[in-house]
Amino acid sequence: MELIGMLDSPYVRRVAVAMLAAGVPFAHRPISLFRHIDEFSQINPLLKAPTFVADDGTVLMDSSVILDYLACVSPALAALTPSAPAAQLDASRATGLALIVMEKAVQRHYERALRPPEKRHEPWIARVDRQLTAGLEALDRELPGSGWIGGGDLGVADISVVCAFGFTQGLLADLVDTARYVRLAAFCALGEELPAFRAAPARDGVTAPVARAH
C-alpha cells in the first residue's frame, strides 16, 4: 500500500498518522501537487492529495474514503473508531468539526498563497474566516477536559483534530490567534508528542516511516 502526498497537508497527515498509530504497513511517497505535477498525475490525474494505492493497484482519494477502506482491512485501524453509540457520536461530531477546520484553513492558505491580490474577493475571505473561527471555537468548547474524545484510547477523531489545528497553527498563525483556544491547544500539544505524530511531522518533503504491524 502506498500513500501519496506531502505531510504538510492535514489530510495526508491524517491518514499517515492513523496508519502509523494502527501499525498498518505502507510506503509513503511525498510527491507535491505543485512541484511534481507530472509525477503525481501519472498516479492520479485528478491531482488529489492524499492519494492511496491499494495492494491490487486500485487508486483511492479523499482521506475519509481511504480511512474507511483501511478500517475494513485492518482491525487495528477499525479500532480507532469507537463502537459504542454515544462515543461514536462524540467522535463523529469532533471529526466533522476538524474536517471543516481543515477545509477552511486550506482555503484561506491557498487564497493568499496562490491567488493574486487583485483577484481576491474580500467577502468570500471574510466568510471563510468566520467558518474557520466557528470551527475552532466549537472544538475548543467541546473537547474533553482530559483524555481522548469518547473516553477511550487515541482515535481517528483525535488525530483529525490535532492535524487540523497543527495546519492552522503552522500556516495561519499570523491570521488566527490560536492562543485563544486554550483547551484545543493543550489537547493538540499532547497529541503532537505521541510517536505516530512525531514520526509524521507536518513538514514539506518529510517521508513517514514504515509502520510496524500490530
C-alpha positions as CSV (number, residue, x, y, z in Angstrom):
1,M,0.0,0.0,0.0
2,E,1.2,3.5,-0.9
3,L,0.2,6.9,0.5
4,I,0.9,9.7,-1.9
5,G,1.2,13.3,-0.8
6,M,3.0,15.8,1.4
7,L,2.7,15.7,5.2
8,D,2.2,19.4,5.4
9,S,-1.3,18.6,4.0
10,P,-3.5,18.0,7.1
11,Y,-5.5,15.4,5.0
12,V,-2.4,13.4,4.1
13,R,-1.0,13.6,7.6
14,R,-4.4,12.5,9.0
15,V,-4.1,9.2,7.0
16,A,-0.4,8.7,7.7
17,V,-0.8,9.2,11.5
18,A,-3.8,6.9,11.6
19,M,-1.8,4.2,9.8
20,L,1.2,4.6,12.0
21,A,-0.9,4.5,15.1
22,A,-2.6,1.3,14.0
23,G,0.6,-0.3,12.7
24,V,-0.6,-0.6,9.2
25,P,2.5,-1.1,6.9
26,F,2.6,1.4,4.0
27,A,5.1,3.2,1.8
28,H,4.8,7.0,1.8
29,R,5.8,9.0,-1.3
30,P,6.0,12.7,-0.5
31,I,5.1,13.9,-4.0
32,S,3.9,17.6,-4.3
33,L,0.8,18.5,-6.2
34,F,2.5,21.7,-7.3
35,R,6.2,20.9,-7.8
36,H,5.8,17.3,-9.1
37,I,2.6,17.7,-11.2
38,D,3.7,15.3,-13.9
39,E,4.8,12.6,-11.5
40,F,1.6,13.0,-9.4
41,S,-0.7,12.9,-12.5
42,Q,0.8,9.6,-13.6
43,I,-0.6,8.1,-10.3
44,N,-3.8,10.1,-10.1
45,P,-4.6,12.5,-13.0
46,L,-7.2,14.1,-10.7
47,L,-4.3,15.6,-8.7
48,K,-6.0,14.9,-5.3
49,A,-4.0,14.5,-2.1
50,P,-4.0,12.2,-0.3
51,T,-4.0,9.6,-3.0
52,F,-3.8,6.0,-1.8
53,V,-2.7,3.0,-3.9
54,A,-4.1,-0.3,-2.6
55,D,-2.2,-3.6,-2.9
56,D,-4.1,-4.5,-6.1
57,G,-3.4,-1.1,-7.7
58,T,-6.7,0.5,-7.1
59,V,-6.3,4.2,-6.5
60,L,-8.4,5.9,-3.8
61,M,-8.6,9.5,-2.8
62,D,-10.1,11.6,0.0
63,S,-8.8,11.0,3.5
64,S,-12.2,9.8,4.8
65,V,-12.7,7.3,1.9
66,I,-9.1,6.0,2.5
67,L,-9.6,5.5,6.2
68,D,-13.0,3.8,5.6
69,Y,-11.3,1.3,3.3
70,L,-8.4,0.7,5.8
71,A,-10.9,0.1,8.6
72,C,-12.2,-2.8,6.5
73,V,-8.8,-4.4,6.1
74,S,-7.2,-3.6,9.4
75,P,-8.9,-4.4,12.7
76,A,-6.3,-2.2,14.5
77,L,-7.3,0.8,12.3
78,A,-11.0,0.0,12.7
79,A,-10.5,0.1,16.5
80,L,-9.5,3.8,16.1
81,T,-13.2,4.5,15.8
82,P,-15.4,3.8,18.9
83,S,-18.1,1.2,18.6
84,A,-20.4,2.4,21.4
85,P,-23.1,4.7,20.0
86,A,-22.5,7.6,22.5
87,A,-18.8,7.6,22.0
88,Q,-19.2,7.2,18.2
89,L,-21.5,10.2,18.2
90,D,-18.9,12.3,20.0
91,A,-16.2,11.1,17.7
92,S,-18.3,11.9,14.6
93,R,-19.0,15.4,15.8
94,A,-15.4,16.1,16.5
95,T,-14.2,14.6,13.2
96,G,-16.8,16.7,11.3
97,L,-15.6,19.9,13.0
98,A,-12.0,19.0,12.4
99,L,-12.6,18.4,8.7
100,I,-14.3,21.8,8.4
101,V,-11.4,23.5,10.1
102,M,-9.0,21.7,7.7
103,E,-11.1,22.7,4.7
104,K,-11.4,26.4,5.7
105,A,-7.7,26.7,6.8
106,V,-6.6,25.2,3.4
107,Q,-8.9,27.5,1.5
108,R,-7.5,30.5,3.5
109,H,-4.0,29.5,2.9
110,Y,-4.4,28.9,-0.8
111,E,-6.3,32.2,-1.2
112,R,-3.3,34.2,-0.3
113,A,-0.6,31.8,-1.5
114,L,-2.0,31.2,-5.0
115,R,-4.4,34.0,-5.9
116,P,-3.1,37.4,-7.0
117,P,-4.1,40.2,-4.6
118,E,-6.1,42.0,-7.2
119,K,-8.3,38.9,-7.8
120,R,-9.1,38.2,-4.1
121,H,-12.8,38.6,-3.1
122,E,-12.9,40.1,0.4
123,P,-16.5,39.0,1.2
124,W,-15.5,35.4,0.4
125,I,-12.4,35.7,2.5
126,A,-14.4,37.1,5.4
127,R,-16.9,34.1,5.1
128,V,-14.1,31.6,5.2
129,D,-12.6,33.3,8.2
130,R,-15.9,33.2,10.1
131,Q,-16.3,29.5,9.3
132,L,-12.8,28.7,10.4
133,T,-13.2,30.7,13.6
134,A,-16.5,29.0,14.3
135,G,-15.0,25.5,13.9
136,L,-12.1,26.3,16.2
137,E,-14.4,27.8,18.8
138,A,-16.6,24.7,18.7
139,L,-13.6,22.3,19.1
140,D,-12.2,24.4,22.0
141,R,-15.6,24.4,23.7
142,E,-16.5,20.7,23.2
143,L,-13.2,18.8,23.6
144,P,-12.9,16.8,26.8
145,G,-11.1,18.5,29.6
146,S,-8.8,15.4,29.9
147,G,-8.3,12.2,27.9
148,W,-9.3,11.5,24.3
149,I,-12.6,12.0,22.6
150,G,-15.1,9.4,23.5
151,G,-13.2,8.5,26.7
152,G,-11.1,5.7,25.2
153,D,-7.8,5.4,23.5
154,L,-6.5,7.7,20.7
155,G,-8.8,7.5,17.7
156,V,-9.3,9.0,14.3
157,A,-11.3,11.8,15.7
158,D,-8.4,12.9,17.9
159,I,-6.0,12.5,15.0
160,S,-8.2,14.7,12.8
161,V,-8.4,17.4,15.4
162,V,-4.6,17.5,16.0
163,C,-3.9,17.6,12.3
164,A,-6.4,20.4,11.7
165,F,-5.1,22.5,14.5
166,G,-1.5,21.8,13.5
167,F,-2.0,23.0,10.0
168,T,-3.9,26.1,11.2
169,Q,-1.2,26.9,13.7
170,G,1.6,26.3,11.3
171,L,0.4,28.3,8.3
172,L,-2.1,30.8,9.6
173,A,-0.6,31.9,12.9
174,D,-0.4,35.5,11.6
175,L,-4.1,35.4,10.8
176,V,-5.6,33.2,13.5
177,D,-4.8,33.7,17.2
178,T,-4.5,30.1,18.1
179,A,-3.6,31.0,21.7
180,R,-7.2,31.9,22.2
181,Y,-8.1,28.3,22.1
182,V,-6.6,27.1,25.3
183,R,-8.3,23.7,25.6
184,L,-7.8,22.9,22.0
185,A,-4.1,23.9,22.1
186,A,-3.4,21.8,25.2
187,F,-5.2,18.8,23.6
188,C,-3.3,19.1,20.4
189,A,0.1,19.6,22.2
190,L,-0.4,16.2,23.9
191,G,-1.2,14.6,20.6
192,E,1.8,16.1,18.9
193,E,4.1,14.4,21.4
194,L,2.8,10.9,20.5
195,P,5.2,8.7,18.5
196,A,2.8,8.5,15.4
197,F,2.6,12.3,15.2
198,R,6.3,12.8,15.8
199,A,7.1,10.2,13.0
200,A,4.9,12.1,10.6
201,P,5.5,15.8,11.2
202,A,3.6,18.5,9.3
203,R,6.6,19.4,7.1
204,D,7.2,19.6,3.4
205,G,9.1,16.7,2.0
206,V,9.3,14.5,5.0
207,T,8.7,10.8,4.4
208,A,6.7,8.9,7.0
209,P,8.5,5.7,8.2
210,V,7.1,2.2,7.5
211,A,4.7,1.3,10.4
212,R,5.4,-1.8,12.5
213,A,2.5,-4.2,12.1
214,H,0.5,-4.6,15.4
